[in-house]
């Protein structure tokens, strides 16, 4: 089984949301999100002022909302609580945090807390109590402050003012499906910007807010906010004088240990879209040395689809230029074919040694939102070691040698999308490459072919197609795509049983002329599925399917199987802990080609393999 691909994604609060969700849907990815904590807008800024030294939790909280495992009412309720914006009055929440009495709360918060599992509710109350204890007797404007930010603040206070430890504690609380890391060590910094016309942007909130079209040409990380005297002194200076003043006070924090490890071990470093001058460029500054030393073969910049306040007037190549200036190492640039940012210098196939990839990266119905799946597929495809897979297909079309010509024609006309595919037909006349012929006798020739492939084959995948009907190569392609995305799977079986009506129709096509076999066929299908479950703990809706696909690297250590029935192989796979899935496929039978006796003999031999 292939190890998951480690990906380190630089992101802000919302710009990479669809990309994160797409990567989380894959089992072949180990995702780390690298975020800086310099947000100081609105309630976040108030919270940072209220607890001196604390970093901004908002972007962490927003990212955690994508990392929730939303598979229970408790998790949905927890997500709702973390995002809930407080009214000015927090007395009911304080009393509940202290006592645990749900009657102290009002809806909708009362209902959400009621749905939490007891351990999570208790932990939430403890963190909220820690914050409210700190806030006792002091004025704080809670209006529009997210409850999740107070949970972060409570964790920060509980962990002795260690922001990174607090972020880890909150991630554990919500059951995060990826690592969420502060790119820097926990030193407090104030992010300020300087525009080309000399305008000073004295906070992160000013950097992301509405502003003149003059470009931002400098970012600085200050240990303390500018005093009133310093602000007055700067106001009298022009750009040439302001820059050295700010540079003298610039203090770039160290890279956090966790972020350093994520970058050193990443196969892909992804520079996500978002608010460049606040969410992304400062992170590159902090990680510059680690990025330069990283051995990752893919370091890809995903270009914004539209212009934010902080990049007004900039083209795509300007954004890429600034990313390099602040420390990013880029060997691929993903440029959307439709976007609000002009390409500028990215019109060619390469730019500054980086390959420029152009394609549809937006969502058709939401043109201002990245298509996360398209970005994920593109980036994973850039890995040098992820060459298109090879697949070997063995087809044994019982009694239908006359149909082999049609099967070959469909195979040759199928667009395999770079996949190297070879087809072998059993018991038919000699063929020309990439189609070969074989002569394997017996009731289960596919089992003999499987064993030979496992010992001597070289392809990444093996497809077995047997039966007295016809499968579609389009379904084979769908199974291969699933296996490429779900690296935990060792095999996928095509299920012909997609509905009650379809199941009855299939049985009638095979046994309709023999009422006894027709009745036994319906009963046997359920009985066999139940028996497999009893012997293996796994349910298969179509255990006798003739379409099976196997992944070589997942079966590399599979012991020799005894018996020639396919279900003997299935049983051995499950015993070895190899995951097998089912995927619905189309299967057609043809008059004159179905053989009820062949089906019965195979069914009985498969049954014997389970007993």
C-alpha positions as CSV (number, residue, x, y, z in Angstrom):
1,X,0.0,0.0,0.0
2,X,1.3,3.4,-0.9
3,X,2.1,5.8,1.9
4,X,-0.1,8.9,1.9
5,X,1.4,11.9,0.1
6,X,2.4,14.6,2.6
7,X,1.2,18.0,1.5
8,X,2.0,21.3,3.2
9,X,-0.6,24.0,2.3
10,X,0.0,27.7,3.1
11,X,-3.4,29.2,3.5
12,X,-5.4,32.0,5.2
13,X,-8.9,31.8,6.6
14,X,-11.2,31.2,3.6
15,X,-9.3,31.3,0.2
16,X,-8.3,27.7,0.2
17,X,-11.5,26.2,1.6
18,X,-12.6,24.2,-1.4
19,X,-9.0,22.9,-2.0
20,X,-8.8,21.8,1.7
21,X,-12.1,19.9,1.4
22,X,-11.1,18.2,-1.8
23,X,-7.8,17.1,-0.3
24,X,-9.5,15.8,2.8
25,X,-11.8,13.6,0.6
26,X,-8.7,11.7,-0.5
27,X,-7.2,8.8,1.5
28,X,-3.8,9.2,-0.4
29,X,-3.0,12.6,1.2
30,X,-1.6,13.6,4.6
31,X,-2.5,17.3,4.9
32,X,-0.8,20.0,7.0
33,X,-2.2,23.5,7.0
34,X,0.3,26.3,7.7
35,X,-1.4,29.5,8.9
36,X,0.0,32.7,10.4
37,X,-1.8,34.3,13.4
38,X,-1.6,38.1,12.7
39,X,-5.3,38.7,12.1
40,X,-6.3,41.7,14.2
41,X,-9.6,42.8,12.7
42,X,-12.8,43.5,14.6
43,X,-13.4,41.1,17.6
44,X,-10.2,39.3,17.0
45,X,-8.3,42.6,17.4
46,X,-10.3,43.3,20.6
47,X,-9.4,39.9,22.0
48,X,-5.7,40.3,21.2
49,X,-5.8,43.7,23.0
50,X,-7.7,42.2,25.9
51,X,-5.1,39.4,26.4
52,X,-1.7,41.0,25.7
53,X,0.7,38.8,23.8
54,X,-2.0,36.6,22.3
55,X,-2.0,35.9,18.6
56,X,-5.1,36.1,16.4
57,X,-7.2,32.8,16.4
58,X,-9.7,33.7,13.7
59,X,-8.0,32.0,10.7
60,X,-7.3,28.9,12.8
61,X,-11.0,28.8,13.8
62,X,-12.1,29.2,10.2
63,X,-9.8,26.4,9.0
64,X,-11.0,24.1,11.8
65,X,-14.5,24.5,10.4
66,X,-13.3,22.7,7.3
67,X,-11.5,20.0,9.3
68,X,-14.4,18.8,11.4
69,X,-15.4,15.2,10.9
70,X,-19.1,16.0,10.3
71,X,-20.4,12.5,10.7
72,X,-22.6,13.0,13.8
73,X,-25.1,15.4,15.3
74,X,-22.5,16.1,18.0
75,X,-19.9,17.3,15.4
76,X,-22.5,19.5,13.6
77,X,-23.4,21.0,16.9
78,X,-19.8,21.6,17.8
79,X,-19.1,23.3,14.5
80,X,-22.1,25.5,14.9
81,X,-21.0,26.5,18.4
82,X,-17.4,27.4,17.3
83,X,-18.8,29.6,14.6
84,X,-21.6,31.2,16.7
85,X,-21.4,35.0,17.0
86,X,-22.2,36.2,20.5
87,X,-24.7,38.9,21.4
88,X,-23.6,41.5,23.8
89,X,-24.9,39.6,26.9
90,X,-22.9,36.6,28.0
91,X,-24.3,36.0,31.4
92,X,-26.2,32.8,30.4
93,X,-23.1,31.3,28.8
94,X,-21.0,32.1,31.9
95,X,-23.5,30.5,34.2
96,X,-23.7,27.4,32.0
97,X,-19.9,27.1,31.8
98,X,-19.7,27.2,35.6
99,X,-22.7,24.9,36.4
100,X,-23.3,22.7,33.3
101,X,-27.1,23.5,33.7
102,X,-28.5,23.7,30.2
103,X,-31.5,25.6,31.6
104,X,-29.2,28.6,31.9
105,X,-28.8,28.8,28.1
106,X,-31.1,30.1,25.4
107,X,-31.6,28.8,21.9
108,X,-29.9,28.0,19.6
109,X,-26.9,27.6,21.9
110,X,-28.9,25.4,24.3
111,X,-29.8,22.9,21.6
112,X,-26.2,22.7,20.3
113,X,-24.7,22.1,23.7
114,X,-27.4,19.5,24.4
115,X,-26.2,17.5,21.3
116,X,-22.6,17.4,22.3
117,X,-21.1,14.2,23.7
118,X,-20.5,14.7,27.5
119,X,-16.7,14.7,27.2
120,X,-16.8,17.5,24.6
121,X,-19.3,19.5,26.5
122,X,-17.2,19.3,29.6
123,X,-14.1,20.3,27.8
124,X,-15.8,23.3,26.1
125,X,-17.1,24.4,29.5
126,X,-13.6,24.2,31.1
127,X,-12.1,26.4,28.4
128,X,-14.9,28.9,28.5
129,X,-14.7,29.0,32.3
130,X,-10.9,29.7,32.0
131,X,-11.5,32.7,29.8
132,X,-14.4,34.1,31.9
133,X,-12.3,33.8,35.0
134,X,-9.6,35.8,33.4
135,X,-12.2,38.4,32.2
136,X,-14.0,38.7,35.6
137,X,-14.4,42.3,36.6
138,X,-13.0,43.7,33.3
139,X,-14.8,45.3,30.4
140,X,-14.9,43.5,27.1
141,X,-17.2,44.0,24.1
142,X,-18.6,40.6,23.3
143,X,-20.8,41.8,20.4
144,X,-20.2,39.7,17.3
145,X,-17.3,37.8,18.9
146,X,-17.3,34.2,17.9
147,X,-17.7,31.7,20.7
148,X,-14.8,29.7,19.1
149,X,-12.5,32.6,19.7
150,X,-13.3,32.5,23.4
151,X,-12.5,28.8,23.4
152,X,-9.1,29.5,21.8
153,X,-8.5,32.2,24.4
154,X,-9.4,29.8,27.2
155,X,-7.0,27.2,25.7
156,X,-4.3,29.9,25.4
157,X,-4.6,30.9,29.1
158,X,-4.8,27.2,30.1
159,X,-1.6,26.5,28.2
160,X,0.4,29.3,29.9
161,X,0.2,31.7,27.0
162,X,1.5,29.2,24.5
163,X,-0.5,29.9,21.3
164,X,0.8,26.8,19.4
165,X,-0.1,24.5,22.3
166,X,-3.5,26.1,22.4
167,X,-4.1,25.6,18.7
168,X,-3.2,21.9,19.1
169,X,-5.6,21.6,22.1
170,X,-8.5,23.1,20.2
171,X,-7.7,20.9,17.1
172,X,-7.9,17.8,19.4
173,X,-11.2,19.0,20.8
174,X,-12.8,19.2,17.4
175,X,-11.3,16.0,16.0
176,X,-9.4,17.8,13.3
177,X,-8.8,15.7,10.1
178,X,-5.5,17.4,9.3
179,X,-2.7,19.1,11.1
180,X,-3.4,22.8,11.6
181,X,-0.1,24.6,12.4
182,X,1.0,28.1,13.2
183,X,3.8,28.8,10.8
184,X,5.7,30.8,13.4
185,X,6.8,30.4,16.9
186,X,4.4,32.0,19.4
187,X,6.0,35.4,19.5
188,X,3.4,38.2,19.2
189,X,3.8,40.4,16.1
190,X,1.9,43.3,14.6
191,X,1.7,43.1,10.8
192,X,2.0,46.5,9.0
193,X,2.3,47.4,5.3
194,X,3.8,50.2,3.3
195,X,2.3,51.3,0.0
196,X,4.2,52.7,-3.0
197,X,2.7,56.2,-2.5
198,X,3.9,56.3,1.1
199,X,0.6,55.3,2.8
200,X,1.1,53.4,6.0
201,X,-1.2,50.4,6.7
202,X,-0.7,50.2,10.4
203,X,-2.5,46.9,11.0
204,X,-3.5,43.6,9.4
205,X,-7.1,44.9,9.2
206,X,-5.9,47.9,7.2
207,X,-4.0,45.6,4.8
208,X,-7.1,43.6,3.9
209,X,-9.5,46.5,3.9
210,X,-10.5,49.0,1.2
211,X,-7.5,51.2,0.1
212,X,-6.1,53.1,-2.8
213,X,-4.9,51.3,-5.9
214,X,-1.2,52.1,-5.1
215,X,0.6,48.8,-4.6
216,X,1.8,47.5,-1.3
217,X,5.6,47.3,-1.5
218,X,6.7,46.4,2.0
219,X,5.5,44.2,4.8
220,X,6.9,44.4,8.4
221,X,6.4,42.4,11.5
222,X,6.7,44.6,14.6
223,X,7.1,43.5,18.2
224,X,4.8,46.3,19.4
225,X,2.1,48.4,17.8
226,X,3.2,51.9,16.7
227,X,2.8,54.4,19.5
228,X,0.9,57.6,18.9
229,X,4.2,59.5,18.8
230,X,5.7,57.1,16.2
231,X,2.6,57.3,14.1
232,X,2.8,61.1,14.1
233,X,6.5,61.0,13.3
234,X,5.8,58.6,10.3
235,X,3.0,60.8,9.0
236,X,5.5,63.5,8.2
237,X,7.8,61.2,6.2
238,X,7.7,60.2,2.6
239,X,8.0,56.6,1.4
240,X,11.8,56.8,1.1
241,X,12.1,57.7,4.8
242,X,9.3,55.4,6.1
243,X,10.8,52.3,4.8
244,X,14.1,52.3,6.8
245,X,12.1,53.4,9.9
246,X,9.9,50.3,9.7
247,X,12.8,48.0,8.6
248,X,14.7,48.9,11.7
249,X,11.8,47.6,13.8
250,X,11.1,44.6,11.7
251,X,11.5,41.3,13.7
252,X,10.6,38.1,11.7
253,X,9.6,35.3,14.1
254,X,11.3,31.9,14.0
255,X,9.7,29.1,12.2
256,X,7.7,26.8,14.5
257,X,9.1,23.3,15.0
258,X,5.9,21.6,13.7
259,X,5.9,23.8,10.6
260,X,9.6,23.1,9.9
261,X,8.9,19.3,10.1
262,X,5.9,19.6,7.8
263,X,7.9,21.5,5.2
264,X,10.9,19.2,5.4
265,X,8.8,16.1,5.0
266,X,6.4,17.4,2.3
267,X,6.3,15.9,-1.2
268,X,4.1,18.9,-2.3
269,X,4.3,22.4,-1.0
270,X,1.2,24.3,-2.0
271,X,0.9,28.1,-1.9
272,X,-2.9,28.5,-1.7
273,X,-5.0,31.4,-3.0
274,X,-6.2,34.1,-0.5
275,X,-5.4,37.5,0.8
276,X,-1.8,37.6,-0.3
277,X,-0.3,40.4,1.8
278,X,-1.8,39.3,5.1
279,X,-2.4,35.5,5.0
280,X,0.4,34.3,2.7
281,X,3.4,36.6,2.1
282,X,4.1,37.0,5.8
283,X,4.1,33.2,6.2
284,X,6.6,32.9,3.3
285,X,8.9,35.4,5.1
286,X,8.9,33.2,8.2
287,X,9.5,30.0,6.3
288,X,11.9,31.3,3.7
289,X,14.9,29.3,4.8
290,X,12.9,26.1,5.2
291,X,11.4,26.6,1.8
292,X,14.7,27.0,0.2
293,X,16.0,23.8,1.8
294,X,12.9,21.7,1.2
295,X,13.4,18.7,-1.1
296,X,9.7,18.7,-2.1
297,X,9.6,17.9,-5.9
298,X,6.4,20.0,-6.3
299,X,6.2,23.6,-5.0
300,X,3.1,25.0,-6.7
301,X,1.5,28.5,-6.5
302,X,-2.3,28.5,-7.0
303,X,-3.2,31.9,-8.5
304,X,-6.1,33.9,-7.2
305,X,-9.2,34.0,-9.3
306,X,-10.0,37.6,-8.6
307,X,-8.3,40.7,-7.2
308,X,-8.6,41.5,-3.5
309,X,-8.1,44.9,-1.9
310,X,-4.4,44.2,-1.2
311,X,-3.5,43.3,-4.8
312,X,-5.5,45.9,-6.7
313,X,-3.8,46.7,-10.0
314,X,-1.5,43.7,-9.8
315,X,-1.4,41.0,-12.5
316,X,-0.7,37.3,-11.9
317,X,3.0,37.6,-12.6
318,X,3.2,40.5,-10.1
319,X,1.7,38.2,-7.4
320,X,4.2,35.5,-8.3
321,X,7.0,38.0,-8.2
322,X,6.1,39.1,-4.8
323,X,5.8,35.5,-3.5
324,X,9.3,34.9,-4.6
325,X,10.5,38.1,-3.0
326,X,9.1,37.1,0.3
327,X,10.7,33.6,0.3
328,X,8.4,31.2,-1.7
329,X,10.2,28.7,-3.9
330,X,8.1,27.9,-6.9
331,X,8.5,25.4,-9.7
332,X,4.9,25.3,-10.8
333,X,2.2,28.0,-11.2
334,X,-1.5,27.0,-11.6
335,X,-3.1,29.7,-13.6
336,X,-6.9,29.6,-14.2
337,X,-7.9,29.9,-17.8
338,X,-10.8,32.2,-16.7
339,X,-10.0,34.7,-14.0
340,X,-10.1,38.4,-13.1
341,X,-6.3,38.7,-12.8
342,X,-4.5,39.4,-16.1
343,X,-1.7,36.9,-16.7
344,X,1.0,39.6,-17.3
345,X,4.3,37.8,-17.7
346,X,2.8,34.4,-17.3
347,X,1.7,34.2,-20.9
348,X,4.4,31.6,-21.8
349,X,4.9,28.0,-20.8
350,X,7.5,28.9,-18.2
351,X,8.3,31.8,-16.0
352,X,11.4,32.3,-13.9
353,X,12.1,28.6,-14.3
354,X,8.6,27.6,-13.1
355,X,6.2,25.7,-15.4
356,X,3.0,27.5,-16.0
357,X,-0.1,25.3,-16.1
358,X,-3.3,26.7,-17.5
359,X,-6.7,25.1,-17.1
360,X,-10.2,25.3,-15.6
361,X,-9.6,25.9,-11.9
362,X,-12.9,27.6,-11.1
363,X,-16.3,26.1,-10.3
364,X,-18.7,26.5,-13.3
365,X,-21.6,27.6,-11.2
366,X,-19.4,29.7,-8.9
367,X,-16.8,31.3,-11.1
368,X,-15.2,33.2,-8.2
369,X,-14.6,30.0,-6.2
370,X,-11.8,27.5,-6.9
371,X,-12.7,24.0,-8.0
372,X,-11.0,22.2,-5.2
373,X,-11.1,18.8,-6.9
374,X,-9.6,20.2,-10.1
375,X,-6.7,21.8,-8.1
376,X,-6.1,18.6,-6.1
377,X,-6.0,16.5,-9.3
378,X,-3.7,18.9,-11.0
379,X,-1.2,19.2,-8.1
380,X,-1.1,15.5,-7.4
381,X,-0.5,14.9,-11.1
382,X,2.5,17.1,-11.0
383,X,4.4,14.7,-8.8
384,X,7.2,13.1,-10.8
385,X,6.7,9.7,-9.2
386,X,3.0,9.7,-10.0
387,X,3.3,8.5,-13.6
388,X,0.1,7.4,-15.2
389,X,-0.6,3.9,-14.0
390,X,-0.5,0.7,-16.1
391,X,-3.4,-1.8,-16.2
392,X,-3.7,-5.3,-17.4
393,X,-7.1,-6.5,-18.4
394,X,-8.1,-10.2,-18.6
395,X,-11.4,-11.0,-20.2
396,X,-13.0,-14.4,-20.4
397,X,-16.3,-14.0,-22.3
398,X,-18.0,-17.3,-21.9
399,X,-19.3,-18.7,-25.1
400,X,-19.1,-15.3,-26.8
401,X,-15.9,-15.6,-28.9
402,X,-18.0,-14.2,-31.7
403,X,-18.3,-11.0,-29.6
404,X,-14.6,-10.6,-29.1
405,X,-14.3,-8.3,-32.1
406,X,-16.8,-5.8,-30.5
407,X,-15.0,-6.0,-27.2
408,X,-11.6,-5.2,-28.8
409,X,-13.2,-2.4,-30.8
410,X,-14.5,-0.8,-27.6
411,X,-11.2,-1.3,-25.8
412,X,-9.3,0.4,-28.7
413,X,-11.8,3.3,-28.9
414,X,-11.7,4.0,-25.2
415,X,-9.7,7.1,-24.2
416,X,-7.5,5.8,-21.4
417,X,-6.2,9.3,-20.5
418,X,-2.5,8.4,-20.4
419,X,-3.1,5.0,-18.6
420,X,-1.1,2.2,-20.2
421,X,-3.7,-0.5,-20.8
422,X,-3.3,-4.0,-22.2
423,X,-6.1,-6.5,-23.0
424,X,-5.8,-10.3,-22.9
425,X,-8.7,-12.3,-24.3
426,X,-9.2,-15.9,-23.2
427,X,-10.0,-18.7,-25.6
428,X,-10.2,-16.6,-28.8
429,X,-8.0,-16.4,-31.9
430,X,-4.6,-14.8,-31.7
431,X,-4.7,-11.0,-31.4
432,X,-2.4,-8.1,-32.2
433,X,-0.9,-5.7,-29.6
434,X,-2.1,-4.1,-27.3
435,X,-4.5,-7.0,-27.4
436,X,-3.2,-10.5,-26.6
437,X,-4.8,-14.0,-26.4
438,X,-4.5,-16.7,-23.8
439,X,-5.8,-20.3,-23.5
440,X,-6.6,-20.9,-19.8
441,X,-9.0,-23.8,-19.3
442,X,-11.3,-24.6,-16.4
443,X,-14.2,-23.0,-14.6
444,X,-12.1,-20.2,-13.1
445,X,-9.4,-19.2,-15.6
446,X,-9.3,-15.7,-14.0
447,X,-7.9,-17.2,-10.8
448,X,-5.0,-18.7,-12.7
449,X,-4.4,-15.4,-14.4
450,X,-4.5,-13.6,-11.1
451,X,-1.8,-15.8,-9.6
452,X,0.5,-15.5,-12.6
453,X,0.0,-11.7,-12.6
454,X,0.8,-11.5,-8.9
455,X,4.0,-13.5,-9.3
456,X,5.3,-12.3,-12.6
457,X,3.2,-9.3,-13.8
458,X,4.5,-5.7,-13.8
459,X,1.3,-3.6,-14.2
460,X,0.0,-1.4,-11.4
461,X,-3.5,-2.8,-11.7
462,X,-5.2,-6.1,-12.8
463,X,-8.7,-6.1,-14.2
464,X,-10.6,-9.4,-14.3
465,X,-13.7,-9.4,-16.6
466,X,-15.5,-12.8,-16.7
467,X,-19.1,-13.9,-17.3
468,X,-21.7,-14.6,-19.9
469,X,-22.6,-10.9,-20.3
470,X,-20.9,-7.6,-21.0
471,X,-19.3,-5.0,-18.8
472,X,-18.2,-1.5,-19.9
473,X,-14.7,-0.2,-20.1
474,X,-16.1,3.1,-18.9
475,X,-16.9,1.4,-15.5
476,X,-13.3,0.0,-15.5
477,X,-12.0,3.6,-15.8
478,X,-14.3,4.8,-13.0
479,X,-12.9,2.0,-10.7
480,X,-9.3,2.9,-11.6
481,X,-10.0,6.6,-10.8
482,X,-11.4,5.5,-7.4
483,X,-8.3,3.4,-6.7
484,X,-6.0,6.2,-7.6
485,X,-7.7,8.5,-5.2
486,X,-8.3,6.0,-2.4
487,X,-4.9,4.6,-1.8
488,X,-6.1,2.6,1.2
489,X,-8.0,0.2,-1.1
490,X,-6.5,-3.0,-2.4
491,X,-9.3,-3.8,-4.7
492,X,-12.7,-2.7,-6.1
493,X,-15.4,-5.0,-7.2
494,X,-18.1,-4.0,-9.7
495,X,-21.6,-4.5,-8.2
496,X,-24.3,-5.4,-10.7
497,X,-27.0,-5.1,-7.9
498,X,-28.0,-1.5,-7.8
499,X,-31.7,-1.8,-7.1
500,X,-34.3,-4.4,-6.4
501,X,-35.7,-4.0,-9.9
502,X,-32.3,-4.4,-11.5
503,X,-31.5,-7.4,-9.4
504,X,-34.7,-9.2,-10.3
505,X,-34.2,-8.3,-14.0
506,X,-30.7,-9.7,-13.9
507,X,-31.9,-13.0,-12.3
508,X,-34.7,-13.3,-14.8
509,X,-32.4,-12.8,-17.8
510,X,-30.2,-15.6,-16.6
511,X,-32.7,-18.1,-15.3
512,X,-36.1,-16.9,-16.5
513,X,-36.8,-20.1,-18.5
514,X,-36.3,-22.3,-15.5
515,X,-38.5,-21.4,-12.6
516,X,-36.6,-23.5,-10.1
517,X,-33.3,-21.9,-10.9
518,X,-34.9,-18.5,-11.0
519,X,-36.2,-18.9,-7.5
520,X,-33.0,-20.5,-6.2
521,X,-31.0,-17.7,-7.9
522,X,-32.8,-15.0,-5.9
523,X,-32.4,-16.9,-2.6
524,X,-28.8,-17.8,-3.2
525,X,-27.7,-14.3,-3.8
526,X,-28.9,-13.2,-0.4
527,X,-27.6,-16.3,1.3
528,X,-24.1,-16.0,-0.2
529,X,-23.9,-12.3,0.9
530,X,-25.0,-13.3,4.4
531,X,-22.5,-16.1,4.5
532,X,-19.6,-13.9,3.5
533,X,-20.6,-11.5,6.2
534,X,-20.6,-14.2,8.8
535,X,-17.2,-15.5,7.7
536,X,-15.4,-12.2,7.1
537,X,-17.5,-9.4,8.7
538,X,-17.8,-7.7,5.3
539,X,-21.0,-7.2,3.3
540,X,-20.9,-7.6,-0.5
541,X,-24.0,-6.9,-2.4
542,X,-22.7,-8.8,-5.5
543,X,-20.2,-11.4,-4.3
544,X,-20.3,-13.3,-7.7
545,X,-19.5,-10.2,-9.8
546,X,-17.2,-10.9,-12.8
547,X,-15.6,-7.5,-12.7
548,X,-12.8,-7.2,-10.1
549,X,-9.8,-4.8,-10.1
550,X,-6.7,-5.3,-7.9
551,X,-3.9,-2.9,-6.9
552,X,-0.5,-4.6,-7.1
553,X,1.3,-2.7,-4.3
554,X,-1.5,-3.5,-1.8
555,X,-1.2,-7.2,-2.6
556,X,2.6,-7.5,-2.6
557,X,2.7,-9.5,0.6
558,X,-0.5,-11.5,0.0
559,X,0.2,-15.2,0.9
560,X,-0.6,-17.9,-1.7
561,X,-4.3,-18.7,-1.8
562,X,-5.7,-22.2,-1.8
563,X,-8.5,-23.2,-4.2
564,X,-9.4,-21.7,-7.5
565,X,-12.8,-20.1,-6.6
566,X,-12.6,-16.2,-6.7
567,X,-14.3,-16.0,-3.3
568,X,-11.3,-17.8,-1.8
569,X,-9.2,-14.9,-3.0
570,X,-11.7,-12.4,-1.6
571,X,-11.6,-14.2,1.8
572,X,-7.8,-14.2,1.9
573,X,-7.7,-10.4,1.1
574,X,-10.0,-9.7,4.0
575,X,-8.1,-11.9,6.3
576,X,-4.9,-10.0,5.5
577,X,-6.6,-6.7,6.3
578,X,-6.7,-5.5,2.7
579,X,-9.6,-3.1,2.1
580,X,-12.0,-4.0,-0.7
581,X,-14.8,-1.8,-1.9
582,X,-17.8,-2.1,-4.3
583,X,-18.7,0.3,-7.1
584,X,-22.0,0.1,-9.1
585,X,-21.4,-1.0,-12.7
586,X,-23.6,-1.8,-15.7
587,X,-23.9,-5.4,-16.9
588,X,-25.8,-6.6,-19.9
589,X,-26.8,-10.1,-20.7
590,X,-27.6,-11.3,-24.3
591,X,-30.1,-13.8,-25.5
592,X,-28.4,-17.1,-26.4
593,X,-25.2,-16.4,-24.4
594,X,-26.3,-16.9,-20.8
595,X,-25.5,-20.3,-19.4
596,X,-27.5,-21.2,-16.2
597,X,-25.5,-24.4,-15.6
598,X,-22.2,-22.5,-15.8
599,X,-23.5,-20.0,-13.3
600,X,-24.7,-22.7,-10.9
601,X,-21.4,-24.6,-11.0
602,X,-19.4,-21.4,-10.3
603,X,-21.8,-20.4,-7.5
604,X,-21.5,-23.8,-5.8
605,X,-17.7,-23.8,-6.0
606,X,-17.6,-20.3,-4.6
607,X,-19.9,-21.4,-1.8
608,X,-17.6,-24.4,-1.0
609,X,-14.6,-21.9,-0.7
610,X,-16.4,-20.2,2.2
611,X,-17.3,-23.3,4.1
